[in-house]
Amino acid sequence: MVRVLALGDPHGRIDRLKKIPFSKADLILITGDLGDASFARDFYFKNVEREKNGLDKLEYGNKERKEAYMQIYNSSMAVLKYCSRFAPTYFIFGNVESKDAEVISDNKKYGLKLPLFVSNVNKLRNVTIIKQEILMD
């Protein structure tokens, strides 16, 4: 019998993951949204409020782009490194993770040097990205 530990949307919360008995799992499955996207979310809703109050939106410049991406990237990598210490870890992309093509495009478009998430995940031991496809007969 294989014991699968399924995690949904950890959002970078290692503190919450530490409460889970990982040692009993033979395999870990994470259903996306690995990282903490609170900077990007808070920035978005701050602009929603500003717009409601008739104020100009705050500009989402390169500084904000980098901060938002790095928060998601670093917290996603931390979740994967933590989980993979206990058992083989598989995950699917949620709406906060970025595929390398998107990052490469943003790096070129905005003159940034953001790290490639997929390429770096593929270097991790005991971690596998599940390819997401819709299969039809």
N, CA, C and O atoms as a GROMACS GRO file, in nm:
protein
  548
    1MET      N    1   0.084  -0.119   0.000
    1MET     CA    2   0.000   0.000   0.000
    1MET      C    3   0.089   0.125   0.000
    1MET      O    4   0.181   0.137   0.081
    2VAL      N    5   0.060   0.216  -0.092
    2VAL     CA    6   0.132   0.343  -0.099
    2VAL      C    7   0.049   0.450  -0.029
    2VAL      O    8  -0.070   0.467  -0.057
    3ARG      N    9   0.113   0.520   0.062
    3ARG     CA   10   0.044   0.627   0.135
    3ARG      C   11   0.079   0.761   0.069
    3ARG      O   12   0.194   0.804   0.069
    4VAL      N   13  -0.025   0.825   0.013
    4VAL     CA   14  -0.008   0.951  -0.058
    4VAL      C   15  -0.054   1.065   0.033
    4VAL      O   16  -0.165   1.062   0.087
    5LEU      N   17   0.031   1.162   0.048
    5LEU     CA   18  -0.005   1.283   0.122
    5LEU      C   19  -0.036   1.390   0.019
    5LEU      O   20   0.053   1.431  -0.056
    6ALA      N   21  -0.160   1.435   0.012
    6ALA     CA   22  -0.202   1.537  -0.083
    6ALA      C   23  -0.211   1.672  -0.011
    6ALA      O   24  -0.274   1.684   0.093
    7LEU      N   25  -0.145   1.771  -0.070
    7LEU     CA   26  -0.145   1.906  -0.015
    7LEU      C   27  -0.206   2.001  -0.117
    7LEU      O   28  -0.172   1.994  -0.235
    8GLY      N   29  -0.292   2.086  -0.072
    8GLY     CA   30  -0.352   2.184  -0.162
    8GLY      C   31  -0.309   2.325  -0.124
    8GLY      O   32  -0.322   2.366  -0.009
    9ASP      N   33  -0.259   2.397  -0.221
    9ASP     CA   34  -0.229   2.540  -0.207
    9ASP      C   35  -0.151   2.576  -0.080
    9ASP      O   36  -0.204   2.646   0.007
   10PRO      N   37  -0.027   2.531  -0.067
   10PRO     CA   38   0.048   2.566   0.054
   10PRO      C   39   0.087   2.714   0.064
   10PRO      O   40   0.116   2.762   0.173
   11HIS      N   41   0.088   2.785  -0.049
   11HIS     CA   42   0.116   2.929  -0.050
   11HIS      C   43   0.239   2.967   0.032
   11HIS      O   44   0.240   3.071   0.098
   12GLY      N   45   0.342   2.882   0.027
   12GLY     CA   46   0.467   2.915   0.094
   12GLY      C   47   0.467   2.904   0.244
   12GLY      O   48   0.563   2.946   0.309
   13ARG      N   49   0.363   2.850   0.302
   13ARG     CA   50   0.348   2.846   0.448
   13ARG      C   51   0.419   2.726   0.510
   13ARG      O   52   0.356   2.628   0.549
   14ILE      N   53   0.551   2.735   0.519
   14ILE     CA   54   0.631   2.628   0.579
   14ILE      C   55   0.587   2.605   0.723
   14ILE      O   56   0.588   2.491   0.770
   15ASP      N   57   0.549   2.710   0.794
   15ASP     CA   58   0.505   2.696   0.933
   15ASP      C   59   0.388   2.599   0.944
   15ASP      O   60   0.380   2.521   1.039
   16ARG      N   61   0.297   2.605   0.848
   16ARG     CA   62   0.183   2.512   0.848
   16ARG      C   63   0.226   2.371   0.807
   16ARG      O   64   0.176   2.272   0.860
   17LEU      N   65   0.318   2.364   0.712
   17LEU     CA   66   0.365   2.232   0.667
   17LEU      C   67   0.435   2.157   0.780
   17LEU      O   68   0.427   2.034   0.786
   18LYS      N   69   0.501   2.228   0.869
   18LYS     CA   70   0.573   2.165   0.979
   18LYS      C   71   0.480   2.092   1.077
   18LYS      O   72   0.526   2.012   1.158
   19LYS      N   73   0.351   2.119   1.070
   19LYS     CA   74   0.253   2.054   1.157
   19LYS      C   75   0.202   1.921   1.099
   19LYS      O   76   0.127   1.849   1.165
   20ILE      N   77   0.243   1.890   0.976
   20ILE     CA   78   0.194   1.771   0.906
   20ILE      C   79   0.292   1.655   0.928
   20ILE      O   80   0.413   1.674   0.914
   21PRO      N   81   0.241   1.536   0.960
   21PRO     CA   82   0.330   1.420   0.980
   21PRO      C   83   0.379   1.360   0.848
   21PRO      O   84   0.329   1.256   0.804
   22PHE      N   85   0.475   1.424   0.785
   22PHE     CA   86   0.528   1.381   0.656
   22PHE      C   87   0.592   1.244   0.661
   22PHE      O   88   0.596   1.173   0.560
   23SER      N   89   0.643   1.204   0.775
   23SER     CA   90   0.718   1.078   0.785
   23SER      C   91   0.633   0.957   0.750
   23SER      O   92   0.687   0.850   0.720
   24LYS      N   93   0.502   0.970   0.753
   24LYS     CA   94   0.412   0.859   0.720
   24LYS      C   95   0.381   0.849   0.571
   24LYS      O   96   0.314   0.756   0.528
   25ALA      N   97   0.430   0.946   0.491
   25ALA     CA   98   0.397   0.950   0.349
   25ALA      C   99   0.502   0.876   0.266
   25ALA      O  100   0.622   0.884   0.291
   26ASP      N  101   0.452   0.803   0.167
   26ASP     CA  102   0.540   0.739   0.069
   26ASP      C  103   0.558   0.828  -0.054
   26ASP      O  104   0.655   0.816  -0.128
   27LEU      N  105   0.462   0.917  -0.075
   27LEU     CA  106   0.461   1.005  -0.191
   27LEU      C  107   0.383   1.130  -0.152
   27LEU      O  108   0.283   1.123  -0.081
   28ILE      N  109   0.430   1.246  -0.199
   28ILE     CA  110   0.363   1.372  -0.170
   28ILE      C  111   0.314   1.432  -0.302
   28ILE      O  112   0.390   1.441  -0.398
   29LEU      N  113   0.189   1.473  -0.305
   29LEU     CA  114   0.128   1.536  -0.422
   29LEU      C  115   0.080   1.674  -0.382
   29LEU      O  116   0.000   1.689  -0.289
   30ILE      N  117   0.129   1.775  -0.453
   30ILE     CA  118   0.089   1.914  -0.424
   30ILE      C  119   0.010   1.966  -0.543
   30ILE      O  120   0.056   1.960  -0.657
   31THR      N  121  -0.109   2.018  -0.514
   31THR     CA  122  -0.200   2.059  -0.621
   31THR      C  123  -0.189   2.208  -0.654
   31THR      O  124  -0.290   2.277  -0.666
   32GLY      N  125  -0.066   2.255  -0.669
   32GLY     CA  126  -0.045   2.391  -0.717
   32GLY      C  127  -0.043   2.498  -0.610
   32GLY      O  128  -0.061   2.471  -0.491
   33ASP      N  129  -0.021   2.620  -0.656
   33ASP     CA  130  -0.007   2.737  -0.569
   33ASP      C  131   0.092   2.711  -0.456
   33ASP      O  132   0.059   2.724  -0.338
   34LEU      N  133   0.212   2.674  -0.494
   34LEU     CA  134   0.317   2.645  -0.398
   34LEU      C  135   0.360   2.768  -0.321
   34LEU      O  136   0.379   2.764  -0.200
   35GLY      N  137   0.374   2.879  -0.393
   35GLY     CA  138   0.436   2.997  -0.336
   35GLY      C  139   0.341   3.101  -0.277
   35GLY      O  140   0.220   3.098  -0.298
   36ASP      N  141   0.403   3.191  -0.204
   36ASP     CA  142   0.334   3.303  -0.140
   36ASP      C  143   0.326   3.418  -0.241
   36ASP      O  144   0.428   3.472  -0.282
   37ALA      N  145   0.207   3.454  -0.279
   37ALA     CA  146   0.186   3.563  -0.374
   37ALA      C  147   0.123   3.685  -0.307
   37ALA      O  148   0.054   3.763  -0.372
   38SER      N  149   0.148   3.701  -0.177
   38SER     CA  150   0.080   3.808  -0.104
   38SER      C  151   0.122   3.948  -0.150
   38SER      O  152   0.040   4.040  -0.148
   39PHE      N  153   0.249   3.966  -0.191
   39PHE     CA  154   0.291   4.098  -0.238
   39PHE      C  155   0.209   4.139  -0.361
   39PHE      O  156   0.154   4.249  -0.366
   40ALA      N  157   0.201   4.050  -0.460
   40ALA     CA  158   0.127   4.080  -0.583
   40ALA      C  159  -0.021   4.100  -0.554
   40ALA      O  160  -0.083   4.192  -0.608
   41ARG      N  161  -0.077   4.014  -0.470
   41ARG     CA  162  -0.219   4.025  -0.436
   41ARG      C  163  -0.249   4.156  -0.363
   41ARG      O  164  -0.345   4.226  -0.396
   42ASP      N  165  -0.165   4.190  -0.264
   42ASP     CA  166  -0.185   4.314  -0.188
   42ASP      C  167  -0.172   4.437  -0.278
   42ASP      O  168  -0.247   4.533  -0.263
   43PHE      N  169  -0.076   4.434  -0.370
   43PHE     CA  170  -0.056   4.546  -0.463
   43PHE      C  171  -0.181   4.564  -0.549
   43PHE      O  172  -0.228   4.676  -0.569
   44TYR      N  173  -0.233   4.453  -0.600
   44TYR     CA  174  -0.353   4.457  -0.684
   44TYR      C  175  -0.471   4.518  -0.607
   44TYR      O  176  -0.537   4.609  -0.656
   45PHE      N  177  -0.495   4.468  -0.487
   45PHE     CA  178  -0.612   4.516  -0.412
   45PHE      C  179  -0.593   4.658  -0.360
   45PHE      O  180  -0.691   4.730  -0.339
   46LYS      N  181  -0.469   4.699  -0.338
   46LYS     CA  182  -0.443   4.839  -0.302
   46LYS      C  183  -0.487   4.930  -0.417
   46LYS      O  184  -0.544   5.036  -0.394
   47ASN      N  185  -0.459   4.887  -0.540
   47ASN     CA  186  -0.501   4.967  -0.656
   47ASN      C  187  -0.652   4.964  -0.676
   47ASN      O  188  -0.709   5.063  -0.722
   48VAL      N  189  -0.717   4.855  -0.643
   48VAL     CA  190  -0.863   4.849  -0.650
   48VAL      C  191  -0.922   4.954  -0.555
   48VAL      O  192  -1.013   5.027  -0.592
   49GLU      N  193  -0.868   4.960  -0.434
   49GLU     CA  194  -0.916   5.058  -0.335
   49GLU      C  195  -0.887   5.202  -0.381
   49GLU      O  196  -0.971   5.290  -0.367
   50ARG      N  197  -0.768   5.224  -0.435
   50ARG     CA  198  -0.732   5.358  -0.483
   50ARG      C  199  -0.830   5.401  -0.593
   50ARG      O  200  -0.875   5.516  -0.596
   51GLU      N  201  -0.861   5.308  -0.683
   51GLU     CA  202  -0.953   5.340  -0.792
   51GLU      C  203  -1.092   5.374  -0.738
   51GLU      O  204  -1.157   5.467  -0.787
   52LYS      N  205  -1.138   5.299  -0.639
   52LYS     CA  206  -1.268   5.327  -0.576
   52LYS      C  207  -1.272   5.467  -0.516
   52LYS      O  208  -1.376   5.533  -0.515
   53ASN      N  209  -1.156   5.511  -0.465
   53ASN     CA  210  -1.148   5.642  -0.400
   53ASN      C  211  -1.107   5.754  -0.495
   53ASN      O  212  -1.076   5.865  -0.452
   54GLY      N  213  -1.108   5.724  -0.626
   54GLY     CA  214  -1.077   5.825  -0.726
   54GLY      C  215  -0.929   5.860  -0.737
   54GLY      O  216  -0.894   5.963  -0.795
   55LEU      N  217  -0.844   5.776  -0.682
   55LEU     CA  218  -0.700   5.802  -0.688
   55LEU      C  219  -0.637   5.727  -0.806
   55LEU      O  220  -0.690   5.626  -0.852
   56ASP      N  221  -0.525   5.778  -0.852
   56ASP     CA  222  -0.451   5.709  -0.958
   56ASP      C  223  -0.396   5.578  -0.906
   56ASP      O  224  -0.363   5.564  -0.788
   57LYS      N  225  -0.386   5.482  -0.997
   57LYS     CA  226  -0.326   5.353  -0.960
   57LYS      C  227  -0.176   5.370  -0.940
   57LYS      O  228  -0.112   5.454  -1.003
   58LEU      N  229  -0.122   5.289  -0.850
   58LEU     CA  230   0.022   5.284  -0.832
   58LEU      C  231   0.082   5.208  -0.949
   58LEU      O  232   0.024   5.110  -0.997
   59GLU      N  233   0.198   5.251  -0.995
   59GLU     CA  234   0.263   5.186  -1.108
   59GLU      C  235   0.328   5.055  -1.064
   59GLU      O  236   0.395   5.048  -0.961
   60TYR      N  237   0.307   4.952  -1.145
   60TYR     CA  238   0.368   4.821  -1.121
   60TYR      C  239   0.493   4.816  -1.206
   60TYR      O  240   0.491   4.768  -1.320
   61GLY      N  241   0.602   4.865  -1.150
   61GLY     CA  242   0.728   4.875  -1.224
   61GLY      C  243   0.816   4.752  -1.204
   61GLY      O  244   0.774   4.652  -1.148
   62ASN      N  245   0.939   4.763  -1.251
   62ASN     CA  246   1.032   4.650  -1.243
   62ASN      C  247   1.064   4.611  -1.099
   62ASN      O  248   1.081   4.493  -1.069
   63LYS      N  249   1.073   4.711  -1.010
   63LYS     CA  250   1.100   4.680  -0.869
   63LYS      C  251   0.988   4.591  -0.813
   63LYS      O  252   1.016   4.492  -0.745
   64GLU      N  253   0.864   4.626  -0.842
   64GLU     CA  254   0.749   4.548  -0.793
   64GLU      C  255   0.742   4.412  -0.862
   64GLU      O  256   0.712   4.311  -0.798
   65ARG      N  257   0.768   4.410  -0.992
   65ARG     CA  258   0.768   4.283  -1.066
   65ARG      C  259   0.868   4.184  -1.005
   65ARG      O  260   0.837   4.068  -0.981
   66LYS      N  261   0.988   4.236  -0.980
   66LYS     CA  262   1.093   4.150  -0.923
   66LYS      C  263   1.056   4.105  -0.782
   66LYS      O  264   1.073   3.988  -0.749
   67GLU      N  265   1.008   4.196  -0.700
   67GLU     CA  266   0.972   4.159  -0.563
   67GLU      C  267   0.860   4.054  -0.560
   67GLU      O  268   0.867   3.958  -0.483
   68ALA      N  269   0.759   4.072  -0.644
   68ALA     CA  270   0.648   3.977  -0.649
   68ALA      C  271   0.697   3.840  -0.696
   68ALA      O  272   0.665   3.738  -0.636
   69TYR      N  273   0.774   3.840  -0.804
   69TYR     CA  274   0.823   3.713  -0.858
   69TYR      C  275   0.914   3.641  -0.759
   69TYR      O  276   0.900   3.521  -0.738
   70MET      N  277   1.007   3.715  -0.699
   70MET     CA  278   1.102   3.651  -0.608
   70MET      C  279   1.034   3.597  -0.483
   70MET      O  280   1.077   3.495  -0.429
   71GLN      N  281   0.930   3.665  -0.436
   71GLN     CA  282   0.855   3.612  -0.321
   71GLN      C  283   0.793   3.478  -0.357
   71GLN      O  284   0.802   3.382  -0.280
   72ILE      N  285   0.731   3.472  -0.473
   72ILE     CA  286   0.669   3.347  -0.518
   72ILE      C  287   0.775   3.240  -0.543
   72ILE      O  288   0.762   3.127  -0.498
   73TYR      N  289   0.880   3.277  -0.615
   73TYR     CA  290   0.987   3.183  -0.650
   73TYR      C  291   1.052   3.124  -0.523
   73TYR      O  292   1.059   3.002  -0.508
   74ASN      N  293   1.098   3.211  -0.434
   74ASN     CA  294   1.168   3.165  -0.314
   74ASN      C  295   1.080   3.079  -0.224
   74ASN      O  296   1.124   2.977  -0.172
   75SER      N  297   0.956   3.120  -0.206
   75SER     CA  298   0.867   3.042  -0.119
   75SER      C  299   0.827   2.910  -0.185
   75SER      O  300   0.809   2.810  -0.116
   76SER      N  301   0.812   2.908  -0.317
   76SER     CA  302   0.781   2.784  -0.389
   76SER      C  303   0.896   2.685  -0.377
   76SER      O  304   0.876   2.567  -0.350
   77MET      N  305   1.018   2.734  -0.398
   77MET     CA  306   1.135   2.648  -0.386
   77MET      C  307   1.149   2.595  -0.244
   77MET      O  308   1.185   2.479  -0.224
   78ALA      N  309   1.121   2.679  -0.146
   78ALA     CA  310   1.130   2.636  -0.006
   78ALA      C  311   1.029   2.524   0.024
   78ALA      O  312   1.063   2.428   0.094
   79VAL      N  313   0.908   2.536  -0.028
   79VAL     CA  314   0.806   2.431  -0.008
   79VAL      C  315   0.854   2.300  -0.069
   79VAL      O  316   0.845   2.195  -0.006
   80LEU      N  317   0.904   2.306  -0.192
   80LEU     CA  318   0.949   2.184  -0.259
   80LEU      C  319   1.069   2.121  -0.188
   80LEU      O  320   1.074   1.999  -0.173
   81LYS      N  321   1.163   2.202  -0.145
   81LYS     CA  322   1.280   2.150  -0.074
   81LYS      C  323   1.239   2.087   0.058
   81LYS      O  324   1.291   1.982   0.097
   82TYR      N  325   1.146   2.150   0.127
   82TYR     CA  326   1.099   2.095   0.255
   82TYR      C  327   1.028   1.961   0.234
   82TYR      O  328   1.061   1.862   0.300
   83CYS      N  329   0.933   1.958   0.144
   83CYS     CA  330   0.854   1.836   0.124
   83CYS      C  331   0.940   1.720   0.072
   83CYS      O  332   0.924   1.606   0.115
   84SER      N  333   1.030   1.751  -0.020
   84SER     CA  334   1.109   1.645  -0.083
   84SER      C  335   1.210   1.581   0.012
   84SER      O  336   1.271   1.480  -0.023
   85ARG      N  337   1.229   1.637   0.129
   85ARG     CA  338   1.314   1.574   0.231
   85ARG      C  339   1.250   1.446   0.283
   85ARG      O  340   1.320   1.356   0.331
   86PHE      N  341   1.118   1.438   0.274
   86PHE     CA  342   1.046   1.328   0.335
   86PHE      C  343   1.007   1.216   0.238
   86PHE      O  344   1.008   1.099   0.275
   87ALA      N  345   0.973   1.252   0.116
   87ALA     CA  346   0.925   1.154   0.018
   87ALA      C  347   0.931   1.215  -0.121
   87ALA      O  348   0.939   1.337  -0.135
   88PRO      N  349   0.928   1.131  -0.225
   88PRO     CA  350   0.919   1.186  -0.361
   88PRO      C  351   0.801   1.281  -0.369
   88PRO      O  352   0.690   1.248  -0.325
   89THR      N  353   0.824   1.398  -0.427
   89THR     CA  354   0.723   1.504  -0.430
   89THR      C  355   0.686   1.537  -0.573
   89THR      O  356   0.773   1.564  -0.656
   90TYR      N  357   0.558   1.536  -0.602
   90TYR     CA  358   0.503   1.565  -0.734
   90TYR      C  359   0.411   1.685  -0.720
   90TYR      O  360   0.341   1.699  -0.620
   91PHE      N  361   0.411   1.773  -0.822
   91PHE     CA  362   0.318   1.885  -0.814
   91PHE      C  363   0.273   1.926  -0.953
   91PHE      O  364   0.338   1.901  -1.054
   92ILE      N  365   0.157   1.992  -0.953
   92ILE     CA  366   0.105   2.055  -1.074
   92ILE      C  367   0.111   2.206  -1.052
   92ILE      O  368   0.112   2.255  -0.939
   93PHE      N  369   0.115   2.279  -1.162
   93PHE     CA  370   0.118   2.424  -1.154
   93PHE      C  371  -0.016   2.477  -1.106
   93PHE      O  372  -0.122   2.427  -1.144
   94GLY      N  373  -0.009   2.579  -1.023
   94GLY     CA  374  -0.127   2.655  -0.987
   94GLY      C  375  -0.123   2.786  -1.063
   94GLY      O  376  -0.059   2.795  -1.168
   95ASN      N  377  -0.190   2.887  -1.012
   95ASN     CA  378  -0.190   3.014  -1.084
   95ASN      C  379  -0.083   3.110  -1.034
   95ASN      O  380  -0.079   3.226  -1.077
   96VAL      N  381   0.006   3.066  -0.944
   96VAL     CA  382   0.114   3.155  -0.900
   96VAL      C  383   0.250   3.115  -0.957
   96VAL      O  384   0.341   3.198  -0.964
   97GLU      N  385   0.266   2.990  -0.997
   97GLU     CA  386   0.394   2.946  -1.053
   97GLU      C  387   0.407   2.994  -1.198
   97GLU      O  388   0.307   3.010  -1.269
   98SER      N  389   0.532   3.018  -1.240
   98SER     CA  390   0.557   3.065  -1.376
   98SER      C  391   0.641   2.964  -1.453
   98SER      O  392   0.741   2.914  -1.403
   99LYS      N  393   0.598   2.936  -1.574
   99LYS     CA  394   0.676   2.851  -1.662
   99LYS      C  395   0.793   2.932  -1.718
   99LYS      O  396   0.786   3.054  -1.726
  100ASP      N  397   0.900   2.863  -1.754
  100ASP     CA  398   1.022   2.931  -1.798
  100ASP      C  399   0.999   3.023  -1.917
  100ASP      O  400   1.058   3.131  -1.924
  101ALA      N  401   0.914   2.984  -2.011
  101ALA     CA  402   0.890   3.068  -2.129
  101ALA      C  403   0.833   3.205  -2.088
  101ALA      O  404   0.868   3.307  -2.146
  102GLU      N  405   0.746   3.206  -1.986
  102GLU     CA  406   0.690   3.332  -1.937
  102GLU      C  407   0.798   3.418  -1.873
  102GLU      O  408   0.803   3.539  -1.893
  103VAL      N  409   0.886   3.353  -1.795
  103VAL     CA  410   0.992   3.427  -1.726
  103VAL      C  411   1.092   3.483  -1.827
  103VAL      O  412   1.135   3.598  -1.816
  104ILE      N  413   1.129   3.402  -1.925
  104ILE     CA  414   1.222   3.448  -2.029
  104ILE      C  415   1.162   3.568  -2.103
  104ILE      O  416   1.231   3.666  -2.130
  105SER      N  417   1.034   3.559  -2.134
  105SER     CA  418   0.965   3.669  -2.202
  105SER      C  419   0.966   3.796  -2.117
  105SER      O  420   0.996   3.904  -2.167
  106ASP      N  421   0.933   3.782  -1.989
  106ASP     CA  422   0.933   3.898  -1.898
  106ASP      C  423   1.074   3.954  -1.880
  106ASP      O  424   1.092   4.076  -1.875
  107ASN      N  425   1.173   3.866  -1.871
  107ASN     CA  426   1.311   3.913  -1.858
  107ASN      C  427   1.350   4.000  -1.977
  107ASN      O  428   1.412   4.105  -1.960
  108LYS      N  429   1.313   3.957  -2.096
  108LYS     CA  430   1.344   4.035  -2.217
  108LYS      C  431   1.262   4.163  -2.223
  108LYS      O  432   1.316   4.271  -2.250
  109LYS      N  433   1.134   4.151  -2.197
  109LYS     CA  434   1.043   4.266  -2.208
  109LYS      C  435   1.078   4.378  -2.110
  109LYS      O  436   1.072   4.496  -2.145
  110TYR      N  437   1.114   4.339  -1.987
  110TYR     CA  438   1.136   4.438  -1.882
  110TYR      C  439   1.283   4.457  -1.844
  110TYR      O  440   1.314   4.536  -1.755
  111GLY      N  441   1.374   4.384  -1.911
  111GLY     CA  442   1.516   4.396  -1.879
  111GLY      C  443   1.552   4.341  -1.742
  111GLY      O  444   1.639   4.394  -1.674
  112LEU      N  445   1.485   4.234  -1.703
  112LEU     CA  446   1.509   4.173  -1.572
  112LEU      C  447   1.597   4.049  -1.586
  112LEU      O  448   1.625   4.004  -1.697
  113LYS      N  449   1.641   3.996  -1.473
  113LYS     CA  450   1.720   3.873  -1.469
  113LYS      C  451   1.662   3.780  -1.363
  113LYS      O  452   1.730   3.743  -1.267
  114LEU      N  453   1.535   3.745  -1.380
  114LEU     CA  454   1.468   3.658  -1.285
  114LEU      C  455   1.508   3.513  -1.308
  114LEU      O  456   1.526   3.472  -1.423
  115PRO      N  457   1.522   3.434  -1.201
  115PRO     CA  458   1.560   3.294  -1.217
  115PRO      C  459   1.446   3.213  -1.279
  115PRO      O  460   1.328   3.244  -1.262
  116LEU      N  461   1.484   3.109  -1.352
  116LEU     CA  462   1.386   3.024  -1.418
  116LEU      C  463   1.337   2.915  -1.322
  116LEU      O  464   1.414   2.831  -1.276
  117PHE      N  465   1.209   2.919  -1.291
  117PHE     CA  466   1.151   2.828  -1.193
  117PHE      C  467   1.161   2.682  -1.236
  117PHE      O  468   1.214   2.600  -1.162
  118VAL      N  469   1.111   2.650  -1.354
  118VAL     CA  470   1.108   2.510  -1.399
  118VAL      C  471   1.249   2.453  -1.409
  118VAL      O  472   1.275   2.342  -1.363
  119SER      N  473   1.340   2.528  -1.467
  119SER     CA  474   1.478   2.481  -1.480
  119SER      C  475   1.540   2.451  -1.343
  119SER      O  476   1.612   2.352  -1.328
  120ASN      N  477   1.513   2.534  -1.246
  120ASN     CA  478   1.569   2.513  -1.113
  120ASN      C  479   1.497   2.403  -1.037
  120ASN      O  480   1.559   2.332  -0.958
  121VAL      N  481   1.368   2.388  -1.059
  121VAL     CA  482   1.296   2.275  -0.998
  121VAL      C  483   1.350   2.144  -1.052
  121VAL      O  484   1.365   2.047  -0.978
  122ASN      N  485   1.379   2.141  -1.181
  122ASN     CA  486   1.431   2.018  -1.243
  122ASN      C  487   1.567   1.976  -1.187
  122ASN      O  488   1.608   1.862  -1.206
  123LYS      N  489   1.636   2.066  -1.120
  123LYS     CA  490   1.763   2.034  -1.056
  123LYS      C  491   1.745   1.976  -0.916
  123LYS      O  492   1.839   1.921  -0.859
  124LEU      N  493   1.625   1.988  -0.862
  124LEU     CA  494   1.599   1.939  -0.726
  124LEU      C  495   1.587   1.786  -0.726
  124LEU      O  496   1.527   1.727  -0.816
  125ARG      N  497   1.645   1.725  -0.626
  125ARG     CA  498   1.635   1.582  -0.608
  125ARG      C  499   1.497   1.549  -0.548
  125ARG      O  500   1.452   1.618  -0.457
  126ASN      N  501   1.433   1.446  -0.599
  126ASN     CA  502   1.308   1.396  -0.540
  126ASN      C  503   1.186   1.481  -0.572
  126ASN      O  504   1.083   1.469  -0.504
  127VAL      N  505   1.194   1.568  -0.675
  127VAL     CA  506   1.081   1.654  -0.712
  127VAL      C  507   1.050   1.634  -0.860
  127VAL      O  508   1.140   1.633  -0.944
  128THR      N  509   0.920   1.617  -0.891
  128THR     CA  510   0.875   1.598  -1.029
  128THR      C  511   0.757   1.690  -1.057
  128THR      O  512   0.663   1.699  -0.978
  129ILE      N  513   0.763   1.758  -1.171
  129ILE     CA  514   0.650   1.840  -1.216
  129ILE      C  515   0.560   1.749  -1.299
  129ILE      O  516   0.605   1.682  -1.392
  130ILE      N  517   0.433   1.747  -1.264
  130ILE     CA  518   0.336   1.669  -1.341
  130ILE      C  519   0.291   1.753  -1.460
  130ILE      O  520   0.245   1.866  -1.443
  131LYS      N  521   0.306   1.698  -1.579
  131LYS     CA  522   0.264   1.768  -1.700
  131LYS      C  523   0.112   1.775  -1.703
  131LYS      O  524   0.044   1.673  -1.690
  132GLN      N  525   0.061   1.894  -1.720
  132GLN     CA  526  -0.083   1.912  -1.720
  132GLN      C  527  -0.136   1.914  -1.862
  132GLN      O  528  -0.100   2.001  -1.942
  133GLU      N  529  -0.219   1.820  -1.893
  133GLU     CA  530  -0.284   1.813  -2.023
  133GLU      C  531  -0.426   1.765  -2.005
  133GLU      O  532  -0.458   1.693  -1.910
  134ILE      N  533  -0.510   1.807  -2.095
  134ILE     CA  534  -0.646   1.754  -2.099
  134ILE      C  535  -0.644   1.636  -2.196
  134ILE      O  536  -0.613   1.654  -2.314
  135LEU      N  537  -0.676   1.520  -2.148
  135LEU     CA  538  -0.673   1.402  -2.231
  135LEU      C  539  -0.816   1.368  -2.273
  135LEU      O  540  -0.907   1.363  -2.191
  136MET      N  541  -0.834   1.344  -2.402
  136MET     CA  542  -0.966   1.308  -2.453
  136MET      C  543  -0.952   1.185  -2.539
  136MET      O  544  -0.850   1.165  -2.605
  137ASP      N  545  -1.054   1.101  -2.538
  137ASP     CA  546  -1.053   0.981  -2.622
  137ASP      C  547  -1.081   1.015  -2.764
  137ASP      O  548  -1.085   0.927  -2.850
   0.00000   0.00000   0.00000
